[in-house]
Amino acid sequence: NFLTAEECDRVIAKSKPHMVPCLTKDSTTGVVGPDEWRTSTETSLPRAEAPSIVSKLVSLLDCTEEQLEILQVLRYEKGQEF
């Protein structure tokens, strides 16, 4: 119950058009790219796009906004894996 239904809807609406396949870094070659085993999608959500969520995080973590990382949104459809 950390986020309200409205906050969840807002995150989904702002993120959905920007979702891209998740990338991984090959531990042998160091090359970053798609991985057939990681089937989820992701995007980043700038803190300015979610001020109420940022405020909650700052309060929960007792930190400043500048100490937070950019918000990462992941989506897993039924059957998808990390």
N, C-alpha and C positions, 0 to 999 in steps of 0.2 A: 504493500500500500504506500510505497514511497512516492510514486507519481500518480496524479489524478488521471481519470479517463481522458480528460481534455488535453493534458500534457502528452499522454501517449498518442492520442490522435494527431496532435501537432507534430510530434517527432516523426511519425509515420508519413504524414503529408509532406513535410519538408525534406525527408530523406528519400522517399520512394523514387523520385525522378533521377536520383544521383547514384543509385545502387550499382555496383560493379562487382564482378567476380573477385573473391578474395585471392590474394597473392601470397606466396611463400618464398622463402629464401632457401635455395638448395645448399645444404650444409657442405657438400663437396666442392661445388663450383662457385658458390657465392652468388649465383645468378638469381634474380628475383623474377618470378613469373607465375603463371597459373599452375595449379597442381590438381591432377585428376582426382585426388582423394579429398581435396577440400572443396566442397561444392556450395558453400554458403556465399552470400553476397554481403558487401559492406559499403559504407560511406562514412565520411566525417561530418560532424555537425558543429559549426562554429558556435562558441559559447554565446555570442550575440544573438543567435537564433533561438536560444532556449534560456532566457534570463531567469525564469522561475525555477527551472531545474538547477541552474548554476547556483542560485541563492540557497536552495535546499542542500546542495552538496557542500557549499562553503560552511553552512551552519553545522551539518552533520560531521564534517571532517575537521572543523575548527582551523580553517586555513584561509588564505586569501584567494581571490579568483585567479590571480596570476600563477598560483601554485598548481592549479588544475591543468590537466592535459586536455587537449581538444576531445570533444565527445565522439566516441566511435559507435556507430550503429551497425549491428550485424543482423542478418536475416537468414533464418533456416526454414526452408519449406519442408513439408513432410518427407522424410527419407534422406534429407541432406545431412552431411556430417562436417565436422571441423577438420 
